[in-house]
Amino acid sequence: MAFAKLLSSILLVINLSASTWASPADSGADNVTRSNDSMLGLPLVFHPEAQYETYGIGVELPDDAPRGTIEESGAAFAQHKLGVNADQIKHQSGFSSDVADHVYLIQVHDGIPFANAVANVAMKNGKVVSFGSSFVKPENITTSKPSADIDNSVKAAEISLRATRTDVSPVLEYLVQPSGEIALVHSIQVRNESSAVWGNAYVDAHTSKVISFASFMADASYEAVSPRKQSVEEGQSRQVDPQDTSSSPNGWHTTAGRFYTTTTGNNAISYVLNRSGGSYIASQSGPDLAFVYDWNPNVSPQVNTNPYAAMVNAFFIVNTLHDVLYRYGFKENTFNFQFDNFGKGGRGGDYIRISVQDFHGTNNANFGTPPDGQPGQMNLYLVTKSTIPRDTAMDNSIIIHEYGHGLTNRMVGGGRANCLNQIPSGGMGEGWGDTLANWFWQSSATTRDFVIGAYSFNVLGGLRGYPYSTNPTVNPLKFSSLNGRTETHAVGEVWANMLHNVYANLVTAHGFATDAFTNPGSGKGNSIFLLLFLESLAQMPCNPSFIAARNAWIQADQNRFFGANKCIIYKAFASRGLGVDATTSRAGYFDGFAVPAGC
């Protein structure tokens, strides 16, 4: 009933009021602990620099630590490591995978949580295998009793961001600022879909001045484009009963006890908005959930059956992503996107809304990732780079890239969706999106060079500066290439090319599984890569550096495969300057090509 009511409100009103917005935009110092970016003149939220340590096979818990729940053990280790008391730390979230237990914690002062001081602990077999923290010493901190009226804070946030408060209740938090001062703030979620503003405004709880902003936005049978293909340019094909009932037990069209014959279900809904404020969704074109709409590239994407073909393709790809990634570890208790979580942990009510041919923009696509329990928002725009506009909903590389933002924003930081918003980490977020699209496109033991967005943007070489390649002549990017790069997509292509080389090394060593979509345990290189991709996300600290992210990959392999792939992975990173001797300083990024002894 709740889902039906929600669906009705979406389809009748779908002024989705106005998550982390990210987009596949053209690209043009791990040092940093802040972003140079801003939103309507407000600085994006600052994050203290995170420390991150990995411990190989693990270190013992302190002698006096409780051996009870993983939450108790993780908190006890963090207390010991950070030298804080039990009342200065709070459990945020956590989960157990088949290889490790993960605990996410928040710093607390006078009973009030910090918005941007967090910690994470990973444990295996009762030992701690990694630890990350951005906790700070609460020295220059304001009183914990607010003196500003909450209504005034809400008004200030709405005016500053030209947005409206959502129905998420404001909360009182502490916010560490770049100066080291710690402000008491009202954290207020606001949204304006027309301007792609969605996130938390932090308003001083004593003065009602807006301090900063944390954006959520990161820029049956179906006639659809196979996930092994990049775009409709390679042709549509009939996909018969593609749902994986291990991942979607009730299929793609049933949720909350109700069955739908439209592009609506537990994992996603795809629709087209009208400028008048109405909307429509694609219904089955024939009995038994047949969604067969041909795409005609010779006419506008907005006429005949083209909008329906676009809705069906987006719905098909997003559901396929849900099912494949579910098998690899992106599940209910690891903060995925489902309306009904079937009692398996996490917070439900957060399927993905896919706005196809969204009229609020052109020449882009983006994804909004709010915290676990709130629906994700994927906006797919038309691209006007060719005589006849092209539709990003028919470009799988764009859809998969955008879904990648939802995956990584949810898994790094334990469902907060607020741990990839600095220059290095936000750049890696863009790189992960490209990497995910790359993984789905590879189809044999020969790792092909990959480009993203070539179809929709009508650019043969894609949106990035170079194709992703193992050949340094084709793609010369290495760790030191980060010097001078301050735009997230430009940073991201450095990271994505490193991961392309990790993927290629693993496939060369272990081969390629043609059934990797449903068989993560194949033992082949492409399956191993995606397992480590997701496991490494859970290991990382909030806003990781490149070096911390590399170490998380190594630790993930130790956790899952007992370090069997350590040298394979290290050689790939080292080939692109991120070896064990790579360093960063305020002067920049410095390549290192060495691998550990024994490799």
N, C-alpha and C positions, 0 to 999 in steps of 0.2 A: 504493500500500500504506500509506504514511504517513497519507494522508487517511482511508482506510477505518478504520485503527486509531484515529485521532483521533475520527472520527464515532462509532465503536462506543463509545468511552469517554464521549462526550457523551450518547448515547442510553441507555446502560445505567446510568450513574451520575448523570449531569448534576447533580451537586452542584457545579456550576461554582464551584469553591472560592471561595471566599471560601476605567488608562486614564483620561481625564479625564471624571468623571460630570457630565453637565449635563442639565437637565430643562426642560420648557416651563412651569414654575410661574407662577402668577398674579403679576403685578407689583404691586405696591402703589404727586474732582478729578483730571481728567487729571493732577492734581498728584501723584498718589500713585504711589509705586513699590512699595507693598505692599498686600495685601488686609487688611481688618479681619476676615476670616472665620477660622474655625478648624475643626479636626477633632478631636473628643474632647479638647478643651482644648489641643491642639497648634496653634501658629500655622502657617498655610499658608506654603509656601516664599516667601521674599523674593526679589525680582528688582531688581537695581540699575536705575536709570533709564536708558533707552536713548536714545542720540542717533541721529537719522535725518536723512539729507540726500539730496535728489534733484538730479540734474544735467542734466535736460532731454535734449539730444541726446548728452550724455556728456562726460566729461573723460578726458584721456589717462592711461595708466598711468605710473608713475614711470620715468624714463629707464633706471634699472638693473633694472627688473622683468623677469623672464623672460617671453618671448612663447611659452611652450610650451603646456601644458594650461590649461584654465580654472581648475583648482584652483590651479596655480602662480601664475597671474596674479592671481586673487582674493586669495590669501594674501599676495602681494607688496604689493598695494594696501593691504590691512589693516595689514600691518607698517609701511608708510610712513605711513599715516594715524594709527596709534596709537602709533608710536614704540616698537615692541616688536621683539624678536629672533625669528628663525625658530623657536627652541626654546620660545617662549612662545605659540605658536599651533598649532592642530591642525585639519586638515580633518575635518569631521563628515559632510557629505553635499553633494549638489549635483545639478543636472540642467540640461539644455538644452531649452528650449521652441522653438517656431517663431519667437519674437520676441526672446528674451533667454537669457543663460546665468546660472545662479544658483549661488552658492557659499556654504555655511554653515560657520562656523568656531567653535572653542571655545578659550577661554583655557587655558593650561597653565602650571604651576609645578612645577619639579623632576620633570617627566615625568608629573605627575598633572593630569587635566583638571578644570576647574571645572564644577559642575552648573548654575550660574546666571549665567555670564558668557560671552556668545556674540556673534557678529558675522555679518553677511550682506552679500554683495556681489553686485550685478547688473551684467552687462555686455552690451553690444550693439555689434556690429561692432568689437570690440576696445577699446571705450571703456567706462568705468565710468559707469552711469546712476543708481545709487543705492547707499547705504552705510548700514548700521545697526550699532550696537555698544553692548553693556552691559559691556565690559571695565572692569576696575578696576585701580588701582595696588596690587600685592601688597606692601603695607607691613606692616600688622598681621596677619601670617600665622603660623600654627603650623607646627611641624616636619612634614615629609612622611613621617616614619616612624611608623606607628600603634603605640600602646602598649596599646590595649584589644583583647581577644580577640574575633574576629569572631562566635563563638558567643554571647558575652554581648551583643553588639550586636543580633544577630538576636532573641534572647530579649526584649530591651528593646523592640524595635519591635513584636513580636507582642503583648506585654502592654499597651503603651501604646495600640495601635490595635485591640486585641481582634480580631486578624486573624492569618492564617497566611502565612508566607513562601511565595512562589511558586517555581517551578523556575527562574526567572531568577536567575543567579548575582549575588551582591552585588558591588559595585565600590567602589573607593576614589576619592573625589573631594574637591575643595575646595568649600566653600559660603560665599558672601558673606552676612554677616548684616546686619540693619538698622543695627547699631552701627558698621559698617565693618570689624569684625573678620572674619577669614577662617578658618573652622574646617576641619579635616580630618575627613571624615565617611565612614562606611560607608553607601552608598546601597543600601537593601534594599527590594525590591518585595514588598508584602504585599497580601492580598486576603481579604475576607469578604463574600460575595455577599448574605447575609441583611441586613447593615447598610449595603450599598452603599459599602463601603470598598474602594478599589483604588487603589494608587499607590506612590510611593517614600517610604519613611521615611528621614530623614537623621539618623544616629546618630553622635554625637561619637566619633571613632576613638581618643580618648585617655581618655574618661571613661565611654563607653557610655550617655551621656544622649541621649535623643531630642530633637533640636533643632527639627525642623519636618517638615512632610509636604507632598508634591506630589501632589494627587489627579488621577487619570486620568478621573474621572467628571464629566460635564457633565449635570447633571440631564437555448412550445408552445401550448396554449389554456388560458386562465384565466378563471374568473368572478371579476371583481375590479372595483374602483372606478377609473375612468380617472384618470390623474395630473392631468388638467385639472379634476377634481372634488375638492371638499374632503373629502367623507365619503360613507358608504353611504347617508346620507339623500337623496343625489342619485341613488342607484340603482347597482346592479352592471351590468356589461355583459361580453360575451364578448370577450376580448383574444386574437386568433389570431396565433400566431408573433410575439410582440412583441419577441423578442430582437434586438439589433443585432449582427450578427456582425463588424462592424468593431471593436466594443468587447469583445464576448464571442465569440471565434472558435469555441469549441466549444459555444456555446449556454449555457443556464442550468443544465443538469442533468448536465454532464460535468466531472469534474476528476480529475487524477492518473491519467488513463487509464481511469477507471471511469464508467459511465453509471448514473444514478439515476432512478427513477420516483417520487420523493418531492420534497418541498420542500427539496431539497439540491442544492448545486452549487458552482461555483468562487467565486462572489461572496458567497453567503449560505446559511445554513440557518435555517429557522424551525421552531419546536417549541413544545410545551406541556409544562410541568413538572407532575408530581404532587407533592402534599405528602409522599407516601411516599418521594420521592426518584427515582422513575422518570420517564419522559417518553414522548411519542409525537409523530410528525410526520405530515403529510398526504401520503397516497399518491394517485396519480392515480385519479380516479373512473371513468375509462374508458380505452380504449386510446389510444395515440399521444399521451401526455402531456396528457390532458384532465383539468384540475383544476376541476371544476364542482361547487361546493357553494353552495347558496342560503343567504342570510342571513335569519333571521327576527327582526325587531326586537321582536316581541311576546312573546318568551320570553327566558329568561336567556341571556347570551352563552356560557354554559358547557354548554348542552345541545344535543342533536340534532346537526345539521351545523354549528352556529355556530362551534365552535372550529376546524373545518377551513376554513371560509370565512375566518376571521380569519388563520390561518396562510398561506393562499394569497394573501390580499391583501397582507399584510406582505412576503411573499417576492417578489411581483410588483412592488411599489413600490420595494423596495430594489434589485432587479435593474435596474429602469428607471432609477433614479437612477445606478447604476453606469454604465450604458451611455451615458446622456446626458452626464454629467459627464466621462466618458472622452473623448468627442469635443471637449469644451471644455478639456481639459488635465489632468484628474485621472487620471493613468495610473500604470503600474507604477513609472516612474522619478520620479514626483512623489508617491509614498508612499500609493497608494490601497489598497483592501482586496480582495485576491485570494489564494486558496490557491496557485494556480500562476501565476507571473508570466511564463511562456513565454520566459524568458531576456531579457526586455526591461528589466532593471534593477530597482532596489528590492529589498526583501526579501519573499519569499512567505510562505505559511503563515498569512495574516491575513485570511481572509474574515470576514464579520460573522455573529455568532450572534444570532438574534432570538428572545427568550423572550416568547412571546405569552401573554396572561392570566397574567403572572407573579404568583405568590401572595405574593411578598415585600413587596408594597406595594399601595396603591390611590391613585386620584386623581392620577396622575402618569405620567411616562415618563422614561427617562433613557438616556444613551449613554456607554459607557466607551471612551475612546480611548487605548490604550497606544502606545508608539513603533512605528514601522514594523517589521513582522515578527511582531507579536503580534495575534491576532484581536480585532476590535472586539466590543463587547457592547451590544446594544440590548434594553432591558427595557420592555415595553409592558404597562401595568397596566389593570385595570378601574376605571371611574369610578362612584362611588356617589352622584352628584348628581341622579339621577332615580329614579323608581319602579322601573324595570327598569335595572340597571347598564348602562353603555355601555362599549364596548371601544375603546381607543385604537388597536388594530390595524385598525380600520375607519375611522379618521380620518386621511386622507392628510396633512393639515396637520401633525399631530403626528409622524407617521413621517418626513416630509421635514425638519421642524425638527430631529429627533434626528440624522438622517444628516448634517445640516449641521454638527453638532459634530464628527463624524468628519472631514469635509472640511476644515474650518478649522483644527482642532487639528493635523492632519497637514501642511497646506501652509504655515502660518505657523511659521517656525523650522526648516524642512527635515526634517520627519518626527520631531522630538523629542517632540511631543505635550505640551509643557511650556511653551508660550509664550503662553497665553491664560488665565492664572490670577490676574490682579490685577483690581481693581475696574473700571477702564476697559476693559481688553482682554477680560476675561471677559464684561463687558456687551456688548461688540461681538460676542462669540461667540454670545450669545443673539440679538442682532439679526440676525446673518447667518443663523441658523437660520430665523427668521421670514421673512427676505428670500427665502431659497431656496424656501420653501413658497409665498410670494407669486408668485415668478416662474413656477412650474409652474402655478399656478391661473389666471393672466391668459390670456385666450383671444382677444383682439382688439386693435385699435388704440386702443380706448377703455380707458384704465387705470382699473380699478375699485378702490374702497376695499376693503381687505382686513382680515379678522379671522382669528385663529387659535384652534383648539380649540373652536369654537362647538358643534359636534355632541357631541363626547365629554363636554364639561363642562356641556352643556345650558344654555349662556349665549349668548343671541342676539348680544351684543356681543363675544364672544370673551374671551380671557384677559387682554388688555392694557387699559390705561386708556383708550385711544382706538383707533378703527380707523386703519389706515395710510391716509393720504389726502394729496392735494395741496392740499386746501382747509384753510387755517389755522383756519377756524371749526369744522371737524370734528375736526382734530388740530392743536392749537396748539403742540406741542412744538418747541423749538429748542435750540440749544447751551447756553444759560444754564439750561435746564430741568434740566441735570445737577446744579445746585447743590442739595444736600440729598439727592440720590439715591445711596445706597450699596449697594443690592441689585442684583445683576447683571441681572435681568429688567427692572427699572425703568430702568436705564442702557441696556439693549439696545433698548428701544422708541424711545428718542431716535435711536439710530443707524439702526435699521431704517426709521424714517420718513424720515430723510434719504435713504437709498438708494431708498425708494419714489419720492421726488421725482426722483432721478437717473434711475431707470428710466423714469418718465413723460416726462421731458424728452427722453431718447434715442428713445423710441417716437414722440413727437410730431415729432421732427426727421427720423427715418429710416423710420418705419412699423413694421409688425408682421409677422413671418414666421410663418406657420402651420406651417411645417416646421422650426421652430427646434430641435426635439429631435434631429434628425439632420443639420442644416445650419448649423453655426456660422458659415460663411462667407456667409450670406445677405445681409449688409450692412444688415439691418434692425435697428431699435433694440433689440428684445429679445435678439437674438443678440449684438449688440455689448455689451450690458450684462453678460451672463453671461461672455463672454470677458474683459472687464475685471475682473469680480468675481474670477475665478480668478487672473488675472495679477497683480492688486493684492495678493492673499494672498502670493504668492511674493516680492513686493517688500518686504514689511513687516518691520520689526525685531521682535525678540522683545518681547512685551507692548507693542504700539504704543499711542500716545495717539490721540484722535480726529483731531487735526491731522496726525499722522504717517500715519494711515490715509487721510485725504483726500488727502494728498500722494502716497501710493502709487497711488491711483486716477488722479491726473493723470499720474504717471510711466508707469503702465501704458498709458494712452492714447497718450503720446508714443512708447513702445516699439512699440506695435502699429499705431497709426493716425497716427503722426507728428504728434500733437497736434490732429488734426482735431476732436475733441470736447471740447477743453479748456474752452472757454467754456460749452458746454452743461452740462458737469458742474459747473463752478464756480458757474454761476447757480443750479443746484439746491441745492448745499451752502449758498451764500450766502442763499438764500431761507429757510433754517432756522438762520441765525446762524453758519454755519461758513465765512464768507468769508475772504478773505486777511487781514483785519484782526481776526479772532477771536483772542482771547488767553486764557491761563490763568495763574493764579498761586496762591499759597497762600490768597489771598482768595476764589478761586472761578473760575468760567467766565464769560467775557464775550463777548457776541455781537459778530459783525462781519458786515456785510451787503455789503461791497465785493467786487467782482470785479477781476481783473487788468486793467491798461490794455490796451485793444484789444478788450475784451469788451463 
